[in-house]
């Protein structure tokens, strides 16, 4: 077996990786979401984001694999990271460098691998996003571009600290985090023929809620609502607090799923909000992404916001 070569910039590469404090860090939803989406889109057994330490490949996020790391000298990733940005092996058994790799000849018996490097903010290659499957398979030009998109999503997360992209109160993505992900996800889904639906939520009369019961109770209500979104929607959906009492969920899939999720979420909140002094109510707007109508993420959000206000008006009429 040919072991991965050590790059000439190994010292600076390891320094860049160390500065991110990423190795052996705790799991993070912002990375897990990316590998879940990629595994589902490519329909592969394993998807992971890994980083090359001096002697091992450590997995920041993984789907379909239990181990946390592997020795670097048996890592097919090493070739992609050290030699080029992209490595695609449609059948490992006929690949001169990988046919006798222990991960090919033994568990998990990898027959297909596609990996793309991920980069530190300085541009150093420090890891990879990898796809693995027990069956050989074709990987098209479109697949390559989609994998590049997922690598760009990881790079985006590495460019910024989690505090910049995560809402401190609720623990879900904030507006900045939502926009960063949406700018990559929308073209990715459009190119692969995946429909995208955006739900825009606004809590009704939430100012009165705060004024009557205080901001501590209001904060608890916001946390409850965010928790209900996380439980009601799929783990691969993008869930964010856009600001104040506004929330958004962006998902790829059929409209029927969003309606089921909304119904289930309503039932869940009815149970969860028993500790609140007043019932939590909301309005929601729903819109499907259309490249001909939505020239930007901002326009997509604006239409969902408009639909939300139409729902709020309808709710106000119902109360009269």
C-alpha positions in Angstrom: 0.0 0.0 0.0 1.3 3.4 -0.9 1.1 5.8 2.0 0.0 9.4 1.5 2.9 11.8 0.9 3.8 14.5 3.4 3.2 17.9 1.8 6.0 20.4 1.6 4.0 22.9 3.6 3.2 20.5 6.4 4.4 22.8 9.1 2.4 25.8 8.1 -0.6 23.5 7.3 -0.6 22.1 10.9 -0.1 25.6 12.3 -3.2 26.8 10.4 -5.2 23.9 11.7 -4.0 24.4 15.3 -5.0 28.0 15.2 -8.6 27.0 14.5 -8.7 24.8 17.7 -10.8 22.3 15.7 -9.1 19.0 16.6 -10.9 17.0 19.2 -13.6 19.7 19.6 -17.1 18.7 20.5 -19.7 17.9 17.8 -21.4 21.0 16.3 -24.8 21.1 14.5 -23.5 23.5 11.8 -21.1 20.8 10.6 -23.4 17.8 11.2 -26.0 19.5 9.0 -23.7 19.6 6.1 -22.7 15.9 6.2 -26.4 14.9 6.7 -27.4 16.9 3.6 -24.5 15.5 1.5 -25.2 11.9 2.6 -28.8 12.2 1.7 -28.2 13.9 -1.6 -25.5 11.6 -2.9 -27.1 8.5 -1.3 -23.8 7.1 0.1 -23.1 4.9 3.1 -20.7 7.3 4.7 -20.1 11.1 4.7 -17.6 12.8 6.9 -15.6 15.9 7.4 -12.1 15.1 8.6 -8.9 16.9 9.5 -5.3 15.6 9.0 -3.3 15.8 12.2 0.3 14.8 12.2 -0.4 11.1 12.7 -4.2 10.6 12.3 -7.3 11.6 10.4 -9.8 13.0 12.9 -13.5 13.2 12.1 -15.2 16.5 13.1 -18.6 15.2 11.8 -19.5 11.8 10.5 -22.6 10.0 9.1 -22.6 6.2 8.8 -19.4 5.6 10.8 -18.8 5.0 14.5 -15.1 5.5 14.9 -13.7 9.0 15.7 -10.4 8.7 13.7 -8.1 6.5 11.7 -4.3 6.4 11.3 -3.2 8.9 8.7 -1.0 6.4 6.9 -4.0 4.3 5.7 -6.1 7.3 4.9 -7.2 7.7 1.3 -8.0 11.2 2.3 -4.3 11.9 2.6 -3.9 11.7 -1.2 -6.7 14.2 -1.8 -5.5 16.7 0.8 -1.9 16.5 -0.1 -1.9 16.1 -3.8 -4.9 18.1 -5.1 -8.3 19.6 -4.1 -10.3 16.7 -5.6 -10.0 12.9 -5.6 -12.6 10.7 -7.2 -12.2 6.9 -7.2 -15.1 5.2 -8.8 -13.8 1.7 -8.0 -11.1 1.3 -5.3 -10.2 -2.3 -6.4 -8.7 -1.0 -9.7 -7.0 2.0 -8.2 -3.2 1.5 -7.9 -2.8 3.4 -4.6 -5.9 2.1 -2.8 -6.7 -1.5 -3.9 -4.7 -2.9 -1.0 -5.8 -0.3 1.6 -7.0 -1.9 4.8 -10.2 0.2 4.6 -10.8 -1.4 1.2 -9.8 -5.0 1.9 -11.4 -4.9 5.3 -14.3 -3.1 7.0 -15.9 -0.8 5.9 -14.9 -2.3 2.5 -14.9 1.0 0.6 -15.4 0.6 -3.1 -16.2 4.2 -4.0 -14.6 7.4 -2.6 -14.9 11.0 -3.5 -13.1 13.7 -1.5 -12.6 17.4 -1.7 -10.2 19.4 0.4 -11.3 22.0 2.9 -9.2 25.0 3.7 -8.2 27.2 6.6 -8.9 30.9 6.2 -5.3 31.4 5.0 -5.9 28.9 2.2 -4.0 25.9 3.6 -5.5 22.5 2.9 -6.2 21.1 6.3 -8.9 18.4 5.7 -11.5 17.0 3.5 -15.2 16.3 3.1 -15.4 12.7 1.9 -18.1 10.4 0.5 -17.7 6.6 0.8 -19.8 3.7 -0.4 -19.5 -0.1 -0.4 -20.5 -0.1 -4.1 -18.5 1.2 -7.1 -20.3 4.1 -8.8 -20.1 6.8 -11.4 -19.4 10.3 -10.4 -20.5 12.9 -13.0 -19.3 16.4 -13.7 -22.4 17.7 -11.9 -21.6 15.5 -8.9 -18.1 17.1 -8.8 -19.6 20.6 -8.7 -22.0 19.6 -6.0 -19.2 18.2 -3.9 -17.3 21.5 -4.4 -20.4 23.3 -3.1 -20.5 21.2 0.1 -16.7 21.8 0.6 -17.4 25.5 0.2 -20.0 25.3 3.0 -17.4 23.7 5.3 -14.9 26.4 4.3 -17.6 29.0 5.1 -18.0 27.6 8.6 -14.3 27.5 9.2 -14.0 31.2 8.1 -16.1 32.3 11.0 -16.4 31.4 14.6 -19.6 29.7 15.8 -20.4 32.8 17.9 -20.8 34.8 14.8 -23.3 32.3 13.2 -25.2 31.1 16.2 -28.0 32.8 18.2 -26.7 33.0 21.8 -30.2 32.7 23.4 -31.6 29.8 21.4 -28.6 28.0 20.2 -29.8 27.8 16.6 -28.4 29.7 13.6 -28.8 33.5 13.6 -29.5 35.6 10.5 -25.9 35.8 9.5 -25.5 32.0 9.8 -28.8 31.5 7.9 -27.7 33.7 5.0 -24.2 32.2 4.8 -25.7 28.7 4.4 -28.6 29.8 2.1 -26.2 31.4 -0.4 -24.7 28.0 -0.9 -27.7 25.7 -0.5 -30.1 27.4 -3.0 -27.8 27.1 -6.1 -26.8 23.6 -5.0 -30.5 22.5 -4.8 -31.4 24.3 -8.0 -28.6 22.6 -9.9 -29.6 19.2 -8.6 -33.4 19.6 -9.2 -34.3 19.7 -5.5 -37.2 21.9 -4.6 -36.7 24.3 -1.7 -39.4 25.6 0.6 -38.9 28.5 3.1 -41.1 29.0 6.2 -41.0 32.4 7.8 -42.4 32.6 11.4 -43.3 35.6 13.5 -44.7 35.3 17.0 -48.0 37.2 17.3 -48.2 40.1 19.9 -44.9 39.0 21.4 -44.2 42.6 22.6 -47.3 42.3 24.8 -45.9 39.0 26.1 -42.7 40.7 27.2 -44.4 43.7 28.6 -46.8 41.7 30.7 -44.6 38.9 32.0 -41.0 40.3 31.6 -38.1 39.5 29.4 -37.0 36.4 31.3 -40.3 34.8 30.6 -40.1 36.1 27.0 -36.6 34.6 26.6 -37.9 31.2 27.8 -40.7 31.4 25.3 -38.3 32.1 22.4 -36.1 29.1 23.6 -39.2 26.9 23.7 -40.2 27.9 20.2 -36.7 27.3 18.8 -36.7 23.9 20.5 -40.0 23.0 18.9 -38.7 23.8 15.5 -35.6 21.6 16.0 -37.8 18.7 17.1 -40.5 19.3 14.5 -38.4 19.5 11.4 -35.7 17.3 9.9 -32.1 17.4 11.1 -30.9 18.4 7.6 -33.3 21.5 7.5 -31.8 24.9 8.1 -33.4 26.4 11.2 -32.6 30.0 12.3 -33.7 32.9 14.5 -33.6 35.8 12.2 -33.9 38.4 14.9 -36.3 39.3 17.7 -39.3 37.0 17.4 -38.7 36.0 13.8 -37.7 32.5 12.8 -37.1 30.7 9.5 -36.9 27.1 8.3 -35.5 26.2 4.9 -36.0 22.7 3.6 -35.5 20.6 0.5 -38.5 18.3 -0.1 -42.2 18.1 -0.7 -44.7 20.7 0.6 -46.6 17.9 2.2 -43.8 17.4 4.7 -43.8 21.0 5.8 -47.5 20.8 6.5 -47.1 17.6 8.5 -44.2 19.2 10.4 -46.2 22.4 11.2 -49.1 20.3 12.5 -46.9 18.2 14.7 -45.1 21.3 15.9 -48.3 22.9 17.0 -49.3 19.9 19.0 -45.8 19.8 20.5 -45.9 23.4 21.6 -49.3 22.9 23.2 -47.7 20.4 25.5 -44.4 22.3 26.0 -45.9 25.7 26.8 -47.8 24.5 29.9 -45.1 26.3 31.9 -45.7 29.6 30.2 -48.2 32.1 31.6 -49.8 32.8 28.2 -50.4 30.7 25.1 -47.8 31.3 22.4 -49.2 32.1 18.9 -47.6 32.7 15.6 -48.1 33.5 11.9 -46.2 31.8 9.2 -45.5 32.4 5.5 -44.5 29.7 3.0 -42.8 30.1 -0.4 -41.2 27.8 -2.9 -37.8 28.9 -4.4 -38.0 29.9 -8.0 -34.8 31.1 -9.7 -36.8 33.2 -12.2 -38.6 35.0 -9.4 -36.0 35.0 -6.6 -32.8 36.6 -7.8 -31.2 36.5 -4.4 -31.6 35.0 -0.9 -32.9 38.4 0.2 -35.7 38.3 -2.3 -36.6 34.8 -1.3 -36.8 35.9 2.4 -38.8 39.0 1.4 -41.5 37.0 -0.3 -41.8 34.6 2.6 -42.0 37.6 4.9 -44.8 39.0 2.8 -46.7 35.7 2.9 -46.2 35.7 6.7 -47.9 39.1 7.0 -50.8 37.9 4.9 -51.2 35.0 7.4 -51.0 37.5 10.3 -53.7 39.6 8.8 -55.9 36.6 8.3 -55.4 35.6 11.9 -56.3 39.1 13.2 -59.6 38.9 11.2 -60.4 35.6 12.7 -60.1 37.1 16.2 -62.6 39.9 15.6 
